[in-house]
Structure formats: structure tokens, C-alpha cells
């Protein structure tokens, strides 16, 4: 481990954790490890900032170990880094009770403590009966518990605790199919945005439905909901959203927080693709589901949200028209974003709200001073700025230059496989229609607007369709 790697990990420790790690180091100290303690106490003094000058290897060697080889610092970094990794594992085991229990069972088994082993298994089963832990992962944990009991040399079958090969296989199948359905649904959505090709795979996984219908032992609320979700995504019968949302709310607590987050994102996607309802109603449903999930702490209770999810929630709230709630959400949950992308995402989020509030110059000012690391984030940025340049008629030249730069960016991204083809086509269609409207609005006689409006309305793969229709209708009324 290098000094930079050690510092990067130490920066993530809270002050209480840093002190606990210090006690851990002293508790695991060898007789000749005083140098290690001295080095850690030096690092602790500068936690969590760790100024570069103070962390220079030569500086530390001269300050603490004058007269000793420079390699002494490197050896101490390796030593403390190894202890830090073990400390992090122990901290994680305190959180992950199931893993802790399984390791304890293995320890009892290896040491021949059969009485303790089976007593612990019975206690775990009773705890799960009282309160079943959420998440698809629990199906796997149920399988592991049955497996570890069944494979113990001292296991004796009884009527109350009957584990057979068939029982093990059925339990493993429950986990396998639930996980398969979940990730296949996520893959189906990912195809729409990034360059992931899984069409053949998805069609094959759709056969899972037939297997489930013919195997009653696999039918539970989680699997039935996930099967229906994948059905809708594959068949594109998005009008079935209301029933799917109802099923989700019934089974929401059977999923863990990261799964709920992804599933709500999938439901938002389905609601917005439903052509049988008005766009405003589709956005209302998505907004209400997001709001309910946050208020009831189905999500963002322990897990930090992804940048993509963060922007989707803000966009949905703005599309529905609740700008006050959108700003509250940004201020409350923006701080939970990863440090690397927080500034960019919060800027985009505020820009989305400002655009809806018609504060176009503020949007441009926000985004021009923001650096983006993700291609998707840059698409958000360029799309918003292009719309602002259109709204501010004095920015006509900037609109044309920005549109051409956006086209070039999309071509490069597509060529390098950074964005999905269908997603790029949606953006390209947006640029094309927006550019046509920009050109026409500077012409006094505008006979071409109506045909453009009809083409926009009939185009299913175009970004910011509502905005384009609104701008076209404005030109017709002039």
C-alpha cells in the first residue's frame, strides 16, 4: 500500500473511528512496534485534512525517524495499511450480522462445538421467523443456513427440521430466479442509456416466466412481482403500471434499500413510457412514488443515492411542477452524493429547477463553471444550455455553435461506445427539431412550423418533446 492509498482510506474514517483504530493498533501491537504507534499518532494529528506537505515521506522520515533509512516510512505504511484493512473488515462484520453469524458457525463446526453450533442455528431461525430481514440476499442466506446445517456431520433430520437435497435446491432456486429477474430488468433499462447490448440475453431470460408458472415452490411475493416487472419491460405493456405499483407497495419491505432504489427507478421509467395517460399524469405518478418512498424512508435511509437517480428525482419533481419540493430534495440529499461528483450533480440539479423557473441566465452561469466526468451528465448539461440559448433570443449565435458542438460530442461518444445508440438518436432528434425551430423563428413568414410540429408529435424517440411542442406552438401563435 502506498502513502496516498493509506491517506485516502484514513480520510473516510470518522473521528470516533480514527480513535478506535488507534486503540486497535495498540491492542494488536508487538513488543517492537513503538515506531508504528508513533507514526499513527503523527497521522492522527492531521486527520482528516492530511496536508500534502506534512504527508511527504522525506518530511515524515526526518521528523520522526531521523537517522533511519527512508524505507522505514514505507514499511510502516504497509504495516498500518494491513492493520487498517483488518480493522475495516471487523467494522463491517459489526454491521453485517448475517456474515458474522455464518463465520461463527464455521468456527463452531471446525472446533467440534456441536452443541453451540446447532443452538446458534436454532436461534437464527427463530430470529428470522420473528422478523424476516429484507432483500433478495436473504433468500441466499436462508439457503446457506440450511446448507451449513445439512452438511454438518452431526446433523440429524427431524420432522420439525427436515432438510433434504430437494429443499436445498428449491431454496437456491428462489434466490437464483429472484436475482436473475431483478438484474435482467435493470439490464433492460440500462440498454436505453449506455452502450450495453443484452437483447438476446433478455429474450432468453424471459423464458424464466414459463419456469416459474410451472413450479409452485418458486412462487412468493418477491419473485411474482419481479416476474411481472420484467414482463412489462419486455412486452412494453406500460399501461399496466398502476397494478405494478400496487404490487410493489405491497412487497416493498421485502426488498433491501439498494433494491428499492433501483425498483423505484424502474417504476418511474415505466410510468413515463405509458402512452395511455397524459404526460402530466405520468409525471405525477412518478413524483408521488418518489416522494412517498423518501417520506417513508424506503430509500436514502442508510444508502447514498446514485447521481443518475438523484437527477431523475429532481427532473420528475420539476416535470410535475413542484419546484419547492425539488429544491428541498437537492438541499437535503445533495450532501449525500459521493464527493467526486457532488458539485457537478448539485449544479445540474439546481439548473434543472432554475430552467423550469425560467431563470435561463442563471442556468447558463451555473453550468459554464461546472466540470463533468460522466458522459450522461454532460448530456444533461448540453441539453439544458441549448434550451436556454433558444429561450434567450439574443444568444442565437451561441445556440448554433452549441448545437454543432453537441452533435460532434454525440458522434464521438457513440463511436467510442460511451452512450447507447437509441439514447443518442433521441438527443440528435432533439437537436434537429430545436435547430429547425431556431432557424424558422427568425423568418417573418413561418409556413413551415405546422409540418415541424406534426413531425415532433409523431416522433417517439426525442428528448424534451413537451418543450419542443410548446416552442413550436408559440411560433404558430406569433
Secondary structure, 3 states (H helix, E strand, C coil): CCHHHHHHHHCCCCHHHHHHHHHHHHHCCCCCCHHHHHHHHHHHHCCCCCCHHHHCHHHHHHHHCCCCCCHHHHHHHHHHHHHHHHHHHHHHHHHCHHHHHHHHHHHHHHCCCHHHHHHHHHHHHHHHHHCCCCCCHHHHHHHHHHHHHHCCCCCCCCCCCCCCHHHHHHHHHHHHHHHHHHHHHHHHHHCCCCCCCCHHHHHHHCCHHHHHHCCHHHCCHHHHHHHHHHHHHHHCCHHHHHHHHHHHHHHHHHCCHHHHHHHHHHHHHHHHHCCCCCHHHHHHHHHHHHHHHHHCCCCCCCCCCCHHHHHHHHHHHHHHCCHHHHHHHHHHHHHHCCHHHHHHHHHHHHHHHHHHCCCHHHHHHHHHCCCCCCHHHHHHHHHHHHHHHHHCHHHHHHHHHHHHHHHHHHHHHHHCCCCCHHHHHHHHHHHHHHHHHHHHCCCCCCCCHHHHHHHHHHCCCCCCHHHHHHHHHHHHHC
